[in-house]
Every structure is written in C-alpha cells, then in structure tokens.
Amino acid sequence: MKTTNSPSFIDKDCNLWLTPTQLDTNDNICQNKHSYYFIVNCQVNNTEYISSSILEVLGYSAEEFNMNLFTSLMHPDDLDYRNKCEYHTAELRKHVSYTALSQYLVSYSFRLKTKQGHYITIKQEYQTIETDKYGRMLKNFVHHEIIEDYKTRPESDFQIIDKQKNRCINFNTKFKLTKREVEILDLIHEGYQSKEISDMLNISHHTTQTHRKNILSKTKCSSLIEVLKKIGA
C-alpha cells in the first residue's frame, strides 16, 4: 500500500518510535513482529500507509486495515477510556502553537481483537506530523506495540510527552493555564528573566508579572520553582 506521501522506508518495518528526523532516514530501521505503524490522514479519517508487520500482530494485512476496522476491533470496555484520552489530547491543541504540535507524543493503551478472535493489549503512541495554519491536524504518525503480560492499566498510562524537553506533562496542572501562560512558564524553565521574556514576547513587564501571578494562583503554588516541579519540568 504505497502513496506519494509514504515515508522513505516504505518497504521496511520499524521497532522503535520515530522522531521527525528519523522519518527521513533509513538508519535504525529493522523488523519487529510485535509492533506496526501507520499514517492517518485526519481530514478523511483514513490511513495513507500501513506497515506490513500489522499482519504479524493483528492478523490483518495492510490492504484490509482501515480506521473503521480499527475502531470496530477495540474492546468495548476501553472505548470510554480512549475517548477521554482523545479529549485531553484535543485540549492540548488549544494551548500550544500549531507549529509545536509535532514535539508532543501522546501515549496510552487499550485492547484490540485480532483476526483470530482474541484480544491483545496495545500501547499506542502517536504524534502529529502535519498541520494547517489554524492548528488542525492533517496527518498523524501512529505506532502500536504489544504489551506482554498485561494485567491492569496503571494510573500513569495516559501520557503526553514533550519530546523537546524529554519530560511528561502534568496535564491537569499545565493545561489549566492559557497558551500565553504556558509560553511564559516554558521560558522561565529555560532560564529567562521577566524583562527578557517581556522583550521576547513583545509585552510589557507589568503584563509578564501579571501572568506570573496568575500561574501561581491557578497552580496553587507559592513559587515558580514549585510550579516547574509540579509539572515535571
């Protein structure tokens, strides 16, 4: 199943999560019978490319698999959880610039039914690889891997990972903040002072100080150092 938008490693299977840089190379690509990946065109809600290793995992060929089949294979008891995860992911898009979406990796697990009729637990990781100027997702790169010896879902199962900063986001804390407050908090984490932040964002020093106070109030913290620790910075 090949399209003009297929990645350069179209005839190979991968065993790792790919960064945007790795998408353009053949380095580190090898076969793994316990995972597969695909590209979703979000505008039409269908796949543009599916790795052949899906046959080993689910029993379906790349030609058989599509998003309607994917949804139908999900365990009924996991549908509500998946919807909640996707709701929180949609909240992410409200708080970050569309140019920054690709730096976030979304991860959570659920069960899928194989063609043979039994359920396996899959860890899903995906990131946006293309957006329009309004921040709408155009394409996502999705990676599925079997979780062996799965018993119960851990509380930390759903994660949004900032790949640039190499840390998980404390979603409930960070995304109570406005997009500007998140931006200022990230600059504080990078070591910039209030005056520098004001100059960088082209806002007054008073406005920057007001945002800092709002951050402390919303996160119920006494210092910005405490805020950064709370969100896992």
C-alpha positions as CSV (number, residue, x, y, z in Angstrom):
1,M,0.0,0.0,0.0
2,K,2.1,2.9,-1.3
3,T,1.2,6.5,-1.8
4,T,3.1,9.6,-2.8
5,N,3.1,10.6,0.9
6,S,4.6,7.4,2.1
7,P,7.8,7.6,4.2
8,S,11.2,6.8,2.7
9,F,11.4,3.4,4.5
10,I,8.1,2.3,2.8
11,D,9.1,-1.3,2.3
12,K,10.6,-1.8,5.8
13,D,9.2,-2.3,9.3
14,C,10.4,-0.5,12.4
15,N,10.8,-1.5,16.0
16,L,11.1,2.0,17.6
17,W,9.2,5.2,18.0
18,L,10.5,7.5,15.2
19,T,11.3,11.2,15.8
20,P,10.6,13.6,12.9
21,T,14.3,13.4,11.9
22,Q,14.3,9.7,11.8
23,L,11.2,9.7,9.5
24,D,13.5,10.9,6.7
25,T,16.3,8.3,7.2
26,N,16.7,4.6,6.8
27,D,19.0,4.4,9.8
28,N,17.9,2.2,12.7
29,I,15.0,0.7,10.8
30,C,14.5,-3.1,11.2
31,Q,11.8,-5.6,11.5
32,N,9.8,-6.2,14.7
33,K,7.0,-8.7,14.8
34,H,5.4,-7.2,17.9
35,S,4.7,-3.7,16.5
36,Y,3.4,-1.9,13.5
37,Y,2.9,1.7,12.5
38,F,0.6,3.7,10.1
39,I,0.0,7.2,8.9
40,V,-3.5,8.7,9.4
41,N,-4.9,11.4,7.1
42,C,-7.1,13.2,9.7
43,Q,-9.1,15.1,7.1
44,V,-10.7,12.0,5.7
45,N,-10.1,9.8,8.8
46,N,-8.3,7.0,6.9
47,T,-4.8,5.5,6.6
48,E,-2.3,6.6,4.0
49,Y,0.3,3.9,4.8
50,I,0.4,0.8,7.0
51,S,3.5,-1.2,7.7
52,S,3.3,-4.9,6.7
53,S,4.1,-6.1,10.2
54,I,0.5,-5.5,11.1
55,L,-0.2,-8.9,9.7
56,E,2.0,-10.5,12.4
57,V,0.3,-8.5,15.2
58,L,-3.4,-8.4,14.3
59,G,-3.7,-11.0,11.5
60,Y,-4.9,-8.4,9.1
61,S,-3.0,-7.3,6.0
62,A,-2.2,-3.7,5.3
63,E,-4.8,-3.8,2.5
64,E,-7.5,-4.9,4.9
65,F,-6.8,-2.4,7.7
66,N,-8.5,0.9,7.9
67,M,-9.8,3.3,10.6
68,N,-13.3,1.8,10.6
69,L,-11.9,-1.6,11.2
70,F,-9.6,-0.3,13.8
71,T,-12.5,1.2,15.8
72,S,-14.5,-2.0,15.5
73,L,-11.6,-4.1,16.9
74,M,-11.3,-2.1,20.1
75,H,-12.6,-3.7,23.3
76,P,-16.0,-2.2,24.2
77,D,-14.8,-1.6,27.8
78,D,-11.9,0.5,26.5
79,L,-13.9,2.8,24.3
80,D,-14.8,5.3,27.0
81,Y,-11.1,5.4,28.2
82,R,-9.9,6.1,24.6
83,N,-12.4,8.9,24.2
84,K,-11.3,10.5,27.4
85,C,-7.7,10.3,26.3
86,E,-8.5,11.9,23.0
87,Y,-10.5,14.6,24.7
88,H,-7.4,15.6,26.8
89,T,-5.3,15.4,23.6
90,A,-7.7,17.9,22.0
91,E,-7.3,20.2,25.0
92,L,-3.5,20.1,24.2
93,R,-4.1,21.6,20.8
94,K,-6.0,24.6,22.4
95,H,-2.9,25.5,24.5
96,V,0.1,25.1,22.2
97,S,1.0,26.7,18.9
98,Y,0.3,24.6,15.8
99,T,4.0,24.7,14.9
100,A,4.8,23.0,18.3
101,L,2.3,20.1,18.0
102,S,4.9,17.7,16.5
103,Q,7.0,17.9,19.6
104,Y,4.3,16.2,21.7
105,L,4.0,12.4,21.8
106,V,0.6,11.0,23.0
107,S,0.7,7.6,24.6
108,Y,-2.0,5.3,26.1
109,S,-3.1,1.6,26.0
110,F,-6.2,-0.4,25.0
111,R,-7.2,-3.8,23.8
112,L,-7.7,-4.8,20.2
113,K,-9.3,-8.0,18.8
114,T,-7.1,-10.0,16.4
115,K,-8.4,-11.7,13.3
116,Q,-8.2,-14.9,15.2
117,G,-10.7,-13.6,17.7
118,H,-8.7,-13.0,20.9
119,Y,-7.8,-9.7,22.5
120,I,-4.2,-8.3,22.9
121,T,-3.2,-5.1,24.7
122,I,-1.6,-2.4,22.6
123,K,0.4,0.6,23.6
124,Q,-0.4,3.4,21.2
125,E,2.0,6.3,20.7
126,Y,1.3,9.0,18.1
127,Q,2.4,12.4,17.1
128,T,1.2,15.0,14.6
129,I,3.5,15.3,11.6
130,E,1.5,17.8,9.6
131,T,-0.9,20.6,10.5
132,D,-2.5,23.5,8.7
133,K,-2.0,27.2,9.7
134,Y,-5.0,27.0,12.0
135,G,-3.6,24.2,14.1
136,R,-5.8,21.5,12.7
137,M,-4.2,18.1,12.5
138,L,-3.7,16.9,8.9
139,K,-1.6,13.8,9.5
140,N,-0.6,11.7,12.5
141,F,2.1,9.0,12.7
142,V,0.8,6.2,14.9
143,H,2.9,3.3,16.4
144,H,1.3,0.3,18.0
145,E,3.2,-2.2,20.1
146,I,2.0,-5.3,22.1
147,I,2.2,-5.1,25.8
148,E,3.2,-8.5,27.1
149,D,1.8,-9.9,30.4
150,Y,-0.7,-7.0,30.8
151,K,-2.8,-7.2,34.0
152,T,-4.2,-3.8,35.0
153,R,-3.9,-0.3,33.5
154,P,-1.6,1.9,35.6
155,E,-2.7,5.3,36.6
156,S,0.2,6.8,34.6
157,D,-1.0,5.0,31.4
158,F,-2.1,8.2,29.6
159,Q,0.9,10.5,29.0
160,I,1.6,13.5,26.9
161,I,5.4,13.7,26.4
162,D,7.3,16.8,25.4
163,K,10.0,15.3,23.3
164,Q,11.9,18.5,23.0
165,K,12.2,18.8,26.8
166,N,12.3,15.0,27.3
167,R,9.6,15.0,30.1
168,C,6.0,14.1,30.7
169,I,3.5,16.9,31.1
170,N,1.4,17.0,34.3
171,F,-1.7,17.6,32.1
172,N,-4.1,18.6,34.9
173,T,-1.8,21.3,36.1
174,K,-0.2,22.7,33.0
175,F,-3.3,23.0,30.9
176,K,-5.3,24.9,33.3
177,L,-3.1,27.7,32.1
178,T,-3.7,29.8,29.0
179,K,-1.5,29.5,25.9
180,R,0.4,32.6,26.9
181,E,0.9,31.4,30.5
182,V,2.3,28.1,29.2
183,E,4.6,30.0,26.9
184,I,5.9,32.2,29.8
185,L,6.3,29.2,32.0
186,D,8.4,27.4,29.4
187,L,10.6,30.5,29.0
188,I,11.1,30.6,32.8
189,H,12.1,27.0,32.7
190,E,14.7,27.8,30.1
191,G,16.2,30.4,32.4
192,Y,14.9,33.7,31.1
193,Q,14.1,36.6,33.4
194,S,10.9,38.7,33.4
195,K,12.4,41.5,31.4
196,E,13.9,39.1,28.8
197,I,10.5,37.4,28.5
198,S,8.7,40.7,28.0
199,D,11.1,41.6,25.2
200,M,10.9,38.2,23.6
201,L,7.1,38.2,23.6
202,N,6.7,41.9,22.9
203,I,4.6,42.5,26.0
204,S,5.0,44.9,28.9
205,H,6.8,44.0,32.1
206,H,3.6,44.6,34.0
207,T,1.8,42.0,31.8
208,T,4.5,39.5,32.3
209,Q,4.3,39.9,36.1
210,T,0.5,39.6,35.9
211,H,0.9,36.3,34.1
212,R,3.4,35.0,36.7
213,K,0.9,35.8,39.5
214,N,-1.9,34.0,37.5
215,I,0.3,30.9,37.1
216,L,0.9,30.8,40.8
217,S,-2.8,31.3,41.6
218,K,-4.0,28.6,39.2
219,T,-1.5,26.0,40.2
220,K,-1.9,26.8,43.9
221,C,1.9,27.1,44.3
222,S,3.9,29.6,46.3
223,S,6.8,29.9,43.8
224,L,7.5,29.3,40.1
225,I,10.1,26.7,41.1
226,E,7.3,24.8,42.8
227,V,5.2,25.1,39.7
228,L,8.0,23.7,37.5
229,K,8.5,20.7,39.8
230,K,4.7,20.1,39.9
231,I,4.5,19.8,36.1
232,G,7.6,17.6,35.9
233,A,9.9,20.2,34.3
